[in-house]
């Protein structure tokens, strides 16, 4: 009787399966490097064996401090094959934050590049624990004081041809199960200290499978990823593609638009994940029509809500492209999506819960609200992660137990409402709601309205302290360079299109909005600027003039 084949239950087993099915298919394109599934599978076997040789053990945490690169992808799959937990940090991470995460996660190994030697030295200088370090880049640039506990990538792979066969057949890789931790994803907390969100193999595969299902990915899909792999949205482009046997074109960033659009043409890209800031940059381009993007089948948008006006503009520019407007958060990767077929009728919605996930909107007492009422979104499903590493208090507040373990739910901290047809509408983060004149105002709603004004490329709305109003509405606006927009024009438009209590008291034009490493508008920085003394704010205004 033939053996029944079941789907892999571990993240790295999907790489192995794709390598067996499609050994010579390109899995990863990174700069001039082109990796087949077979190449990646063999190289990750080799690095996994090297990790075991330096005495890492099952469940150990290993930190990756690299930019988007093939080494990052090889490292994360090697770490999983060695039975360990990967932690990918943004390449721009500074010494103090790196030290905190190394200590908080109790990491055993750091994989990094020699161009980050200064940051690494700053981080480990004051640490009690000795961290083993694997360095990508020139061996002669490894700091002398760290050389004793260091290995070079070049040394590890110098004997690759001799040991690759052994790596594939040694049978010594640890046995893991799907409830083992696969990753810690560090995200900004309510305090300075970042929080490590715990993800199991089951969580990652469940979330990826649901996203693949609603997007309709096939093995001929080629995904262009400019998002950092330290960010769940960017990471899952790789996890998903290696599950369905697709190809990932990995880029460092979205800054050089010409290069990105050229890459779409050259590689015949079919899928393009974006965040709203990237869309705003695209729409400011005057010569977008000069690029051949006919291969694009779909665009996904997550990270923050995409302004309705930007959706309409994208549809006009790319009528053949299916646009998926999605909502998710680090603690559960993805929650909902709006089918491209619904964009025309309800563009402000983020759709309904994705497959194998359910959602509720509840009031302060945890009771489900009725249609049209505002409440906090609560999520249930195997995509909901395990909680915060070494922080049981925050975990119990955010991830709440119900009648039995699998009924555990995630309180998102986001305000939503549901329309008559059951579609979700994101209103605001709890800490992003503006309380003015006794009203609770959604910054997102004001931003949507302002974005529809001719001449506005991008906007961000925050609440600023006001002795009379409690909080006053302030709008930061990036104008399209060719359009001379005035504060008076904006205020007149807002008065005509908003309820009185929503109209901004302040409008400030800026050349660009601050963004996080994930490409989201950084409202914390905007709010911190407003918290500065009056003389500093005046000085800033004079500099802008």
N, C-alpha and C positions, 0 to 999 in steps of 0.2 A: 504493500500500500504506500502511495506517495506521501511524503511528509507535508503537512499543511504549513504554509508560510504565513506568518503573522507580521504585522508592521513592527519595526524596531521600537523599543521602549526607551532607549537612551539617545540623547541628542547626537552624539558622535557616531552611533550606529547607522544613522541616516547617511552620513558621509561615506561610510563603508559600503552601504547598499548601492548608493549612486555610483561609486567607483566600480562595483561589480557589474552593474547594469550598463554603465556608460563610461568605460575606462578612458577612452580617448577624447571625450567631449570636454570642451573648455568650461571649467567651473568658475575660474577667477581671472579677471584681467585687471592688472594693476600697473599703470604706467606702461612700460614696454614688456613687462612680464606677463606671460600667458600660461596659466596652470591648468592642466587637465585634472579630472577627478582622481585618476590613478596617481598622478604626481603628488597631489595634496594628501591622499590617503597614506602613501608611503612616507612622505616627509613628516606627517604628524605621528605615525608609528615610531619613527626614529627619535623625534624629540621627546615623545612620551617615555621611551626607553631610557633616554638620557636623564630625564627627571627622576625616574626610579633609581637610576644609578647614583644620584646625589641624595638618595634616602628620603624622598618625599613619600608620604603615606596617604592612603585613602582618606578623603575629607579635608586634607590640608588646603589652605587658601594660597593662591598664587596671583600676584598683582602684575598686570600688563600695563606699562606706561609707554605707549607708542602712538604715533599718529596712524591714520588709516593706511594700512600697508598689508602686503601678503604675510609679513612676519606676525602681524596681529592675528590674522585668521589662522595661520599655522599654530600659533601659541595657544589660542583658545581651545582648538580641537585636540591638541596634544595634552593639555591640562585635563580635559575631560577623559581622554583615553587612559591617563595615569590615575584616574579615580579621584581627582582633586576638583576644587572649586575655583573658577576664574573670576577675576575682578578687573575689568577694563576701565582705565582712567583716561580722561581727555589728555591729549598730548601737551596741552598748555598748563596742566596742573603744576602748582608751585610747591616749594619745599615743605611749608608748614602743613598744607593739606595732605600731601603725600605721606608725611610722617604720621599724621593722625590716622589715616586709613591703614597704613602698614601696622600700626599699633592696635587699632581698634579691631581689625580683622585677624590679628595674630598671624600674619602672613609668614610663610616659610621662604618664599622665593619671590624675587622681583625680576621681570623681564623688561628691559628698556633699551634705549639707544644711547650711544656714546655722546650724541649731541645734547643729551639731558644730564650729563655728568654733574654739572653744577647744582641742579635741582636735587639730584639723588644724594649728593654729598651733603647738602643742607639738611635733607630729611633724615639721613641715617647718623649724622654726627652726634646727635643727642639721644640716640636710642640705646637702650640696654641690650636688646636682643640683636644678635648677629644675623643679618639677612643675606642669604645666598643670592647673587645677582648674575643673570645671564645678559650679556651685552651684545646688541646688534650694532654693527658699525666697526670702524678700524680698531684693532686690538690695542694699538699704541696710544689710543685716546682714553683707555680705561684709567681712572684715577689710581695713583700708586697706593694710596691708603686703603682702597677697596679691592685691590688686585688679589689679595690672599683668598677672599671668599667669592671670587668671580670666575665665570666661564665665558668664553666668547662664542657667539653664534657660529662664527667661522670654524672654530675648533670642533664644535659639536658635529657640524656637517662635513668636516674634512674627510671623515672615513665613512661617509654615507653609503657609497657603492659597496663597501665591504660588509657593512652591518645591516643594510636595509632588509635583506632576506631574513636575517636572524630576528630583526624587529617584528617582521610580519608573522613569524612562525614560533616565537618563543613561548607563547601561551602564558606569559607571566603578568599580563595586564590585570589589574585588580577587577574583581567581579563587583559590579554595582547594580543597584535597583532603581526603579524610576522615582522613588520618593527621596533619593539622595539629593543633596544640594548640588546644583550645577553652576550657579552664579550668585554673586552678591553684586547688586547694581546700586551704587552709591548715588544718592540724590540729596539735594539741599533740604535741610530740615528747617523747623521753625526757629531753631537757634543757629549759631554759626556752624555747629558741627554737622557734617553730612551724615545721612542715615543709610545703612546698608540694607537694601531690601532683598530678602532671601527667596531665590527661585529654584525649584526642583526641576529635574528632567521632565517630569510629568507636566508641570506648569508650562514649560517652554514649548513642548511638543503640542500640548492642547491648544495653546494660544496660536501657534504657527499654523496648525491644521485648520483652525476656524478661519483665519485670515486668508489662507490659500483657497479655501472653499468659496468664500464670497467674492474674491477678486477673480477667481477662475483661472489660476495660474496653470500653465502647461510647461513641459520641459523645453519648449522652444522660446520661452520668455527670457529676455536679456534685461536685467535690472541695472540702471545706473544709480549708484548710491554715493551721494556727496555728504551724507549725514555721518557724524562721528560714530564709530562702533562702540564708544563708551555710553551711548544713548540708546535706549531700548528700541526706538524706531529704526535707527540705523543698523543696530545689531541684528534685528530680526530679518532684514533683507537678506543677510547671509544664511541665517538659520533656515529660513523658508526656501530659498533657492536650492540649497543643498538637499532639502527634503524632496522637492519635486523635480530635481535634476536640471535646473536652469543655470544661467550664467550671471555672475555679478561683475559689473564694471565698477571698480572701486576708485573713487577720487578723494583727494585730500580735503577739498572744500568746494563751496559754491561761488567763491569770490570772483573767479575769472570766468565770466559768463560765456565769452566767446569760445573758450576751450571746452566748456561743458556742452554747449550746443553743437559744436563740431564733433565732439565725442558721440553724441546721439546719432548724428549722421553716419559717422565712420563705422560704428559698431552695430548699427541698425537696432538701437535700443527700443524695447517695447514697453517697459515699465519705469516710471520715474516718481519716486517718493519725494515730497516737498513739505516745507513748512511755510506759513503765511509770509514770512519775511522774504523767502526766496521768490514767491509769486510776485510780491511787490517789486522786487528788483527786475524780474522778467518783464513785467508790464511797463516799466520805465524805459525799456529798450525801444529805440525807434526802428531798428532794422531786423526785428525778429523774423519777418517774412522772408529774409534772405537765406535762412537756414532750412535745410530739408529735414523735417521732423515727421515725415509721413509714416515712418516705422512705428512711432509711438502708438500703443494700444490703450494705455491707461496712465493716469496720474493719481496718486493717493496723497491726501493732505491730512496731517495729524499734528500733534504738538500744541496747537492752539486752534481756536475756531477760525476758519477762513472767511473773511468778509464777503458778504453777498455780492457786492459790486465786483470783487476780484473773480468770483465764480463766473459771473456773466461775461466779464472780459476774457477769461480763459476759454469759455465756450465759443465766443466769437472768433478768437485767434486760432483755436484748435477744434473745429467742429467734429473732427473724426475721432477725437480722444475721449475715452470714458473717464470721468472724474469721480473719484470716491472721496467724499467728505467724511472724515472719521473722528472719533473721540476715543481717547485712551489716557492712561496715566501709568507711571512707573509701577505702581503697586499691583497692576493687573494687565499691563501691556496694551491691550485693546479692549474696548467695551462695545462700541456700536459703529455702524456705518450707514450711510445713505446711498442707496442704489443710484447709479447715474441716471436711471430712468425717472427718478423722482426729483431731480435737480430743478427741472423747469417749474414744478408746482410748489415746492417747499425748500428753496435753496438755503434758508436759515437754519434748517434742521440738521442734526447729526445722525438722523435715521433711527433705527431700532437695534436692539441687542443683536450681536453677531451670533452665529451658530454655537450651541452648547454654552450659552451664557444667558442669564436673566437679570433684569434690573427692576428696581422699585424706586419711587420717589416718596420720601417720608418727611413728616414734620419733626419738630424738636423732641417729641415724645416717642418717635420711632413708628408712628402710625402712618399708613399709606395715605397720601393726599388724593383728592379727586382730580379729574381732568381739568387742566388749565391752572391749577394751583401750583405755587412755587414750593419746592422742598429740596432736601439733599438727596443726591443720587446714591443708591446702595446697590452693590454688585455681588452676584453669586455665580460661582462656576469654577471649573478646574483651572481657569486662567488666573484666578485670584492667588497671589503669591503668599508666602508663609509668614510674613511679618518682618519686623525690623531686627537686625542682628544685635544681640545683647541689649535690647531695649524692650523688656516685657511690658512696661507701663504704656509706652506709645503704641505697642502692638495691640494690647487689649482695648485701647481707646479706638483704634482705627479698624482692626480686624476683630469683629465681635462674634462670639460663640452663640449658637442658637440651640435647638433641641438636641441635635446630634452633630458630630464633628463636620460632616460634609455639608452641613447647612450653614456653616460659618460664612459671614458676609463682610464685605469691605465697604466702609463708609468713606465716600470719595472726597468729602470736603467741598464739593461743587454743587451749586444751585442749578436746578433744572425745572422745566415744566413739560408736561406731555399734552399734545393737542388731541382733538377729537378722534383722530385716526391712529393714535398711539405712537406718533413720532416724537422723538426727544428733541428738546430745544435747550441748548446750553445757555445759561444766563451769566454766571460769574463764579469765580472761586469765592469761598466764604470770606477770605481776607481781601477780596477784590471788590466786594459790594461797597458802594458809597452810601453813607447815611447822611442825607442832607435835607433840611427843612422837615424832618420827621418822616421822610420817605426813604425806602430802600431802593437804590438805583443800580441798575446793571451797567457797568462800564462797557461791557460787550455790546449792549444795545445802542449806546451812544456812538461807539466806534463804527458800527455797521452803518448808521445814518450818515456820519461824517464822511466815511469812505465813498459814499455815493455822490459827494459833491465834486463837480468837475475841477480838476486841478490837484486833488489830494492823491498822493501816492501811497501814504501809510499814515496811521494815527494810533496813538495810545492814550487812554483816558485813565486818570487816577483821581483819588480824593485827597485834597489838601486841607489841613486844619484851618478852621474859620471860627472866630469868636461868636459870630451870630448864627451861622448856618450849621455849626457842628463840623461839617465837612463841605468844602466847595468843590465843584467839578472843574478839573483842569484838563485841557486837551493839548497834547503835543502833536504837531502835524509836520509831516515831511511833504512838501509840495513838489509837484512835477516841475522840473527846471524851466520848461518853456512857458509855464503859466505863472503869472504874477498874482498870487492870491493874497488878500489882505485880511487882517483880523476882523475888520468891520464886515466884510463879505461873509466870513465864516459865521459870525454871530447872527447876522440877518438870516442866513440859511438855516441855522439851528433853531432860531425862534419860530421859523415857518414850518419846521418839520418835527419838532419835539414838544413834549409837554413842558410847561414853564420850569418845573423843578429839575428837569434834565439838562437844560441849557447851560453850557459851560460858563463859569464866571471868568475863567482865564483861558486864553489861547496863546500858545508859544510855538513859533515856527523853528524847527531845527533841521540841520542838514541830514541827520540820520538819527535813528533811535538806537539806544544801547541794546545789544542782544547777548544772550548766554551762549555758551559753547555749543548748545544744541540748536541754535538758530531762533530761539524764541525771544520775543521782546522782553527785556529785563526790567520789569516794573519795580523790582526792589531797588534798583539803581536810581530810577526816576524818583521814587519816594524818598530815598536817602538824600538826593539832591535838594528836594523840597524841605528836608529837615534841617538843612544848613542855616547858619545865621543869615540875617537879612543882608548884611554887608557883603557876604560871600556870593549870595544870589545876584545882587546888583552888579558885582564885579563880573560874574559870568554873563549877565545880560549885555554889559558894555563890550565884552570881548566878542560876543556874537554880532553886535552891531558893527 
